[in-house]
Amino acid sequence: MAHQFGGPWTEKKLAVLSKYLRAYMQILKERPFHVAYIDAFAGTGRVESGSPDLSPSDLFDDLSRDDLIGYFDGSARIALTSDPPFQSFIFIERNPSRAEELRSLRDEFPDKASAIRIECGNANDKLRELCAKNWNRHRAVLFLDPYGMQVNWATIEAIAETRAIDLMVLFPSGVAVNRMLPDDFTSIPQAWKDALNRLFGTDEWADRFYGYSSQSDLFNASGELTKQARIQDIAAYYVERMTTVFPAGGVVEEPLALCTPKGRVLYHLCFATANPRAAATACKIVRDIFGKES
């Protein structure tokens, strides 16, 4: 069964990923490293759009059917068919049935069967375990493609600490984060605040996204904290947070907005490299790709 979720934004993100994987391996193919592709939230490897079969389906309840048409190869297959090839592939998926379907990729790609590793479990836990290993002789591209806000900031920090992984992450700026930021700060449930703290790794987002209205009296606090941030401001803050943990020059400052056909922003595709020696080259490649896809 295909993994039903997609749209024009899916087509664009997969096109970006495909282009970067090819460029990355062209550079790394002659280097003395074991090079891996890592995919968290890997799904079934294939994406067929339709009514989203998502546990947080209410996040997508206002998408029209026109937003959910098309058929695409998923990121797993894009990585497995990338040329030059990666030496190993690690696919992480929490859902046992989808993880089992991913195992069928070994039959579909018998020449790469021994290089394919399927991990069933929580992506944050699995990734932190993986990042804790010795990366001196290893390099990797990691594609983080969650539906919503599943990626914790502690995971981003662990990735940056490897000094070896290139990260492409789908940040849910419009489809999730913006919806959890109502106009009135006092109406945000504590559970949402906790989730935002885990996503950004700090509670300082409140000061960045909210402020007093022009009628506020700062001395007697009679005013109300109201939302000041737009979706692009939310994405910019996430990128800013990434610059605090990745090497200097290792973060692409302008993420790629992924929108519905009507122009509504759902996600921003962000990029960072943990490898300080590769920062300038990697970011230049991604900026060029983002520019052509924007």
N, C-alpha and C positions, 0 to 999 in steps of 0.2 A: 504493500500500500504506500502510495506516495505521501509525502509530508505536505499537507495542504496549507500553505501560507505563502503569499508572494504578491507581486504587482510590479509596476515599472521600477520602483525603488529596489526591488530584488534583482532585477535585470542589471541595473546600474552597479550595485555593490558587487555582484559577481563578475561583471566586466572589469571593474577596478582590481579585484582580487586576482583574476586571471592574468592581467597585464603585469601586475607587480610580481607574481610568482615567476613568470618567465624572465623578467629583468633580473630578479634576485638570483636565480639559478645560473644565469649567464655569467654573473660575477663570481659566484661561489663554486662553480663546477670544477675549477682547477685549484681551489684552495684546500689545504690539508685539514679539513673539518668534516665530521659526520653531520650532515645537514638534514633536518627533519621538518616536516610540516605538521603543525598541531592545530586541531580544530575542536574547540569546545562548543557545546550545544549543537552537535553535528547533525542531529536529526536522523533521517534515513539516507542521506546522501543525495536525494533527489527532491526537488521542490515542485509540487504541482499546486498552483493557486486555486483557491475556492473559498468556501466558508472556513475560516480559521479554526482548526481543532486545538485550540489553546486553552490551558487552564485559566489564564487571566483574560478570557475572551471579552470581558467587558471593556478592556482597553481599546478594542477594535470595533465597538458596536456601531460607530457612525461611519464606517467605511462603506462606500457604495460597492455594488457588485462589479462595476467597471474598474474599481480599484484593485480587484482581486481576480484578474484574468491573466492567463499565460501559462507557459510550461517551461521550466528551466532545469538545467543540470545544477545540482547543488554544489556547495563548496567542496565537499569530499571528492566528487568526481572531477571537478576542475583541478584539484591538486594532483589526483592520480594520473591525469592525462597531461599534466604540465610537462613541457620539454624545454630545457634539460630536466631530467627527473630528480625528485628528491630521493634520498637514501632510505628514509623511513617515514611512516605516517602514523600519527597518534590521534585517534578520534575519541572524544569524550562526550558521552550522552547519558543523562540521568535516567531517562525512560527505558526500562528493560526491553520492551518490544521494539523500540526504535534502535536500541543498541544491537539487538539480535539481527535486525534488518541490515545494519551496517556491516555485519559479519559476512553478508552475502557478497560484499565487494571483493572478497578474496576469490570467489568463484568467477566474478566478472573480470577481475584483473589478476589472472593466475601468475603472471610474471612478477607481480608485486605482492603476492599473498603473504610471503614470509616477512615482508617489511611493514605489513599493516597490523597495528595494535589497537584493539578496542578496549576502552576503559568505561565501565558502567558505574556511575556514581556522581556525587556532587562536584560540579566543575570547579568551584572555588577550592575545595579540598584537594582534588586531584592535581590541579595546577600548582598549588603551593608545594605539594610533595615533589612534583616534577622540577619546579624551580629551585628547590633546595639541593639538587644534585650538583655535581661538579661539571661546569660548562666550559672548561678550558679548551677542550677539543671538540666542542659541539656548537652548532649554530642552528637557529630555527626561525621560521615564520609562524606566528600564532594568530589565528583568526578567531576572535571572540564575537559570536553572533547570537546574543540572547534576545528573547522576545521583549523583555522589559528590563527591570533593574536588578537582575540576578548577580551581576558582577560586583563583588565587594572591593572596596578600595585596598584592603589588605592584599588582595590578589594582584592588583596593579603594582603595588609596591614590590611584591615578590618577583614579578616579571622584570621590573626595572633593575633589581639587584643582581640578576643573572649576568648583566653586561654582555649578553649574547643573543637575546631574542628580539626580533622585529615584531611589533604588535600592530594589528589592525583590529579596531574594536568598534562595534556598532553601538553608539550612545543613544538611548531612547529619549531624546530631548523633547520631542513633541508628543509622541504616543504614550509616554508615561510621566516623565518628570514634570512637564508643564501642567499636566492635569492634576498633579498632586500639590500644586502651588495656587490655591485659591486667592482671590483678591484680598481677603482679610486674613492676616497672619494668625490671628487668634482662633480661626476656624480649622486650622490644620490639626488633624488627630495626632496624638503622640506616636502612634504606630507608623504614620507616614513620616514624621520627623525622624524617627529612628532609622527608617529605610533610607531616607535621604542622607543621613549621617554616614551610613555604611557605604553608600554609593560614592560620596564625595570625600570620605575620610575625615570629615570635620563638620561642625555645626555652623561654621562661618558663612555657609550659603545663605542663611537667614539675613545676615547683614548686607549681602550682595544683591539679594533678590527683593528685599522689602525696605521701605523707608516711610517716613512720615509724610503725610499729605501737606500741601501748602497751608492748610488751615490749622495744622497741629500747633499746639503750645508745648514746646519742649520742656518748659520749666514745671508745668503741672501735669504733664503727660496726658492731657485731655484728648490729644489726637490719636488716630489709629494707624498702626503699621499696615501699609497697603502694598500690593505687588507693584514693583517697578520694572521687573525684568521681562524682556521679550524672549522668544525661543532662541534666537541667535545669541542673546546674552547668556543664557543657560549653557549652551554649547561652548561658548567662549570661556566660561568659568571652568568647565571640565577640562578643557585644553590647558588652561592656566594651571590647574591642579597637577596635570601630567608633567608640566615643566618643572615642578618642584621635586620630582623623583627620578626623572630620566636625565641623561647627560645633556649638557649645554648644547643647543642646536639639534637635539635629537627628537624634537616634536614638530610636526607640521602645524603651523599656527592657524591655518584656515581649513577647518574640516569640511567635508563634502556633504551638503544637505541632500537628503533623500526624501522626495516628495510624492504625493499622489498626483494623478493627472491634472487635478484642479489646483495644484501648487501648494497644498497643505503639507508642511514639514512634519514628517514622522520621526526621522532619525538623522543623526549626523555621523558620518563615517570618519573616525579619527585614526591617526597614525603616530607611532613613536617607536624609536629604536633604542634598545638598552645598550647597544654597542657603541661606545664613544668614537672609535676609529671609523665607523661606517656612517656616522650621523649625517654628515654633509651630503654624501652620495645618496644614501637611502631617502632622505627627505627631499632632495631635488627630484628624484625619480617619481616619488609620490605626488609632489606638487604638480609635476607635468601631467601625470595621469588624472589627477583631480581636475586640473584645468581643462582638459579635453572632455571630461565627463560632466562638467558643471553646465 
